[in-house]
Each structure stands twice: as C-alpha cells, then as structure tokens.
Amino acid sequence: MQREINAPCPLLDEAGHITTEGWARFPYWEYRRKDIKASPFRIKEWDYYMIFSHKGRFGMSFTLSDLGYLGLGALCFFDFERSYYHQVDAMTVLPLGSLGLPAAADVAGEINFKNKKLSIRYEVSPGHRTIDFASPELRDAEGNQGISGTIVLEQPEDLERTVIATSWKENRRAFYYNQKINCMRASGAFTVGAKTYQFDHAMDMGSLDWGRGVWTYSNTWYWASLSTVHEGKRLGLNLGYGFSDRSPASENTILYDGRIHKLDEVTFHFNPDKHLEPWHFTSSDKRLELTMHPILDRQSNFDFKLIKSIQHQVFGTISGWVVLDSGQRLELNQVLGMTEQVMNRW
C-alpha cells in the first residue's frame, strides 16, 4: 500500500498518534513538539546535509542532532579519489530541544552550533540553504589542516521531495517523520589549510535528511541516496527500509526533473561482514536494478551497554537502471552515491 498525502494535516492527534500515515511530495504534516506523548529523553530531531562534487570527487557532510539526552554537531570531509575521510564532532549532554532545530524544514532562520572543535551555521532563506562551517582540527588526505567555508544549496520552490510519516507496530506513539530533499544544486567553496575545494553549480548537488520523531529502543535501518545531473536534468534516488512500520508507504523514490516517481519495496543485497564488497539494489516492482562499487566505509561504533550504535555509511559509484512512472528507462554509469546500514540501541 502506498498512501499519498496531498493536503495539510496535523502530524499527531491528542493521543500522540500520527493522524494519517503515508508519504507525500511536500511536507503537508504539521509537526509540533508539544503534541508528542513521550518523555523528552525519547524525542529525536536532526538536520543532516550531504554535498558531493561529481567533478572534483570530494564531498562534505554536516550533522546537527538532538537525541534528547545527547546532542551532536559534526562535519566530515570526503576525498573519493584517495578513499579518505576525516570527521570532527562534538557532543553535548541533555540538550532536550535546546539546539533550536526548527519544527518545519523550510522555515526561514538560522541554527548555530559552536565550540572550540568546530562551528556550523545553517541558514534557510527563500530558495536557498546556506552552510557556514569551520574547524581547526579537520585534515585532508594531503595533510592540510584547518577547514573553513560556505556552501549554498539552491532549492526551487516546486522541487518535490520524499516525505514519510509512519509509526511502529509495537508502539504507535513512536513515530518517524522524515523529509529527504535531493538534487539541490551546490555552489561555494572551502579551504583546508592553503588548498581550496570549489563546487560546480552546474554539476554538484546537495541533499538534506530532515527528521523528527520518537523511536523505539532498538532499530536497524538501511538507506541509500544519490543526487546528480542526467542529460541536463536533475536525477535523485532515495531508498530505505527497516525503520518503523512501512505498510502505509515506503520511502523509495526516484526524483527526475524536479518530480517524484514512487517505487514500491526495495531490497539491499550486501555482505554485512564486508561492507566494501559490492552492494546490489532491486525493487519489487521491477523498476530499479543498481550496483554500488564502494570507495570508502565511514564507520562509527560505540557501545555503552544500554546505549549502542554500529554505523556503516558506504560511499561509492552506482551503475544500473531505473524506470520512471511513464515507463522511461534511465541508465546510470558510475555516479557517486551512498548507502548505509545502521544499528542503534538507545
């Protein structure tokens, strides 16, 4: 079942349950933190940006997240030619909503996170998203140290996105409200030491993973994303499953020329013991068949008994084909993208 929502509605009712579960092309659900019927320690909010330079073969990602008892600010540099990455992050204890992450993904304003290790500023304005950042600690593959820069993402008003609102079978007050905005053209630059990395507005793309929710204690999810230019038009993919009850709708979509094309179920085929082996992706509706050849595995593992996280975010080149709603088939040939397997217990 793929229930599409196409009119504004509250996200949660008086009991803390999602009013109408499903997917949408725009954020029709209204999220209000005060409507949540759960401990503040269980509320999760995050804004995660990922930007690739397809020509320069480098990338950046940025995280601001409030997980209730733990807050995180992080930036990560990727060099896909050298299979290299370096992340700098900083944690805060018991933010409980104090980071100021907005209730809507498109609300104009800014968010700031700063300490001695790094600084990140997100600014949202009509048609644009700006990220200012710096860290004295970050290093590139050549040994240059100290990063600072500004990236601007262009978001047309009519650019469709993948939006999903679902809950968990075992606890219908636990919910996942998420937006994935792919294919925002990137411009700007940053320096690491004396070296400059420049984004090409014609070819380079950024994406946003915006999420709000209450999770159950233990989850494993799978996600893949791609944003590129295909014969002059934007082409994006968002694939994912394993997180919440997806019977009302999947979050599997193709974004082409600004419009979402909805897929059914997608399965990730990979070796969980060797994440740098090829990954294969297939869809139940026979509209997608892709292979990723990994370049690097960004790993993050910690185990504090009650709190545990094992993350593999794998970047590589994706080849294969996808089929649009019209039946048109698009071929992909070694396009930069990512996939991940994440197990969280918290």
C-alpha positions, 0 to 999 in steps of 0.5 A, spaced: 500 500 500 502 506 498 498 512 501 499 519 498 498 525 502 496 531 498 493 536 503 495 539 510 494 535 516 496 535 523 502 530 524 499 527 531 492 527 534 491 528 542 493 521 543 500 522 540 498 518 534 500 520 527 493 522 524 494 519 517 500 515 515 503 515 508 508 519 504 507 525 500 511 530 495 511 536 500 511 536 507 503 537 508 504 534 516 504 539 521 509 537 526 509 540 533 513 538 539 508 539 544 503 534 541 508 528 542 506 523 548 513 521 550 518 523 555 523 528 552 529 523 553 525 519 547 524 525 542 529 525 536 530 531 531 536 532 526 538 536 520 543 532 516 546 535 509 550 531 504 554 535 498 558 531 493 562 534 487 561 529 481 567 533 478 572 534 483 570 527 487 570 530 494 564 531 498 562 534 505 557 532 510 554 536 516 550 533 522 546 537 527 542 532 532 538 532 538 537 525 541 534 528 547 539 526 552 545 527 547 546 532 542 551 532 536 554 537 531 559 534 526 562 535 519 566 530 515 570 531 509 570 526 503 576 525 498 573 519 493 579 519 489 584 517 495 578 513 499 579 518 505 575 521 510 576 525 516 570 527 521 570 532 527 564 532 532 562 534 538 557 532 543 553 535 548 549 532 554 541 533 555 540 538 550 532 536 550 530 541 544 535 546 546 539 546 539 533 550 536 532 545 530 526 548 527 519 544 527 518 545 519 524 544 514 523 550 510 522 555 515 526 561 514 532 562 520 538 560 522 541 554 527 548 555 530 552 550 533 559 552 536 565 550 540 572 550 540 572 543 535 568 546 530 562 551 528 556 550 523 551 555 521 545 553 517 541 558 514 534 557 510 532 563 506 527 563 500 530 558 495 536 557 498 540 553 504 546 556 506 552 552 510 557 556 514 562 551 517 569 551 520 574 547 524 581 547 526 582 540 527 579 537 520 585 534 515 585 532 508 588 526 505 594 531 503 595 533 510 592 540 510 589 542 516 584 547 518 577 547 514 573 553 513 567 555 508 560 556 505 556 552 501 549 554 498 544 549 496 539 552 491 532 549 492 526 551 487 520 552 490 516 546 486 522 541 487 518 535 490 521 531 495 520 524 499 516 525 505 514 519 510 510 519 516 509 512 519 509 509 526 511 502 529 507 496 530 509 495 537 508 502 539 504 507 535 506 513 539 513 512 536 513 515 530 518 517 524 517 523 520 522 524 515 523 529 509 529 527 504 530 533 499 535 531 493 538 534 487 539 541 490 544 544 486 551 546 490 555 552 489 561 555 494 567 553 496 572 551 502 579 551 504 583 546 508 589 549 510 592 553 503 588 548 498 581 550 496 575 545 494 570 549 489 563 546 487 560 546 480 553 549 480 552 546 474 554 539 476 554 538 484 548 537 488 546 537 495 541 533 499 538 534 506 535 528 511 530 532 515 527 528 521 523 528 527 520 523 531 520 518 537 523 511 536 523 505 539 529 502 543 532 498 538 532 499 530 536 497 524 535 501 518 538 501 511 538 507 506 541 509 500 541 516 496 544 519 490 543 526 487 546 528 480 545 531 473 542 526 467 542 529 460 541 536 463 536 534 468 536 533 475 536 525 477 535 523 485 534 516 488 532 515 495 531 508 498 530 505 505 527 500 509 527 497 516 525 503 520 518 503 523 512 500 520 512 501 512 505 498 510 502 505 509 508 507 504 515 506 503 520 511 502 523 509 495 523 514 490 526 516 484 526 524 483 527 526 475 526 533 473 524 536 479 518 530 480 517 524 484 516 517 481 514 512 487 517 505 487 514 500 491 519 495 496 526 495 495 531 490 497 539 491 499 543 485 497 550 486 501 555 482 505 554 485 512 561 482 514 564 486 508 561 492 507 566 494 501 564 488 497 559 490 492 552 492 494 546 490 489 539 494 489 532 491 486 525 493 487 519 489 487 516 492 482 521 491 477 523 498 476 530 499 479 536 494 478 543 498 481 550 496 483 554 500 488 562 499 487 564 502 494 570 507 495 570 508 502 566 505 509 565 511 514 564 507 520 562 509 527 561 504 533 560 505 540 557 501 545 555 503 552 551 497 554 544 500 554 546 505 549 549 502 542 550 504 535 554 500 529 554 505 523 556 503 516 555 509 511 558 506 504 560 511 499 561 509 492 559 509 484 552 506 482 551 503 475 544 500 473 537 502 471 531 505 473 524 506 470 520 512 471 512 512 472 511 513 464 515 507 463 522 511 461 528 507 462 534 511 465 541 508 465 546 510 470 554 509 469 558 510 475 555 516 479 557 517 486 552 515 491 551 512 498 548 507 502 548 505 509 546 500 514 545 502 521 544 499 528 542 503 534 540 501 541 538 507 545 
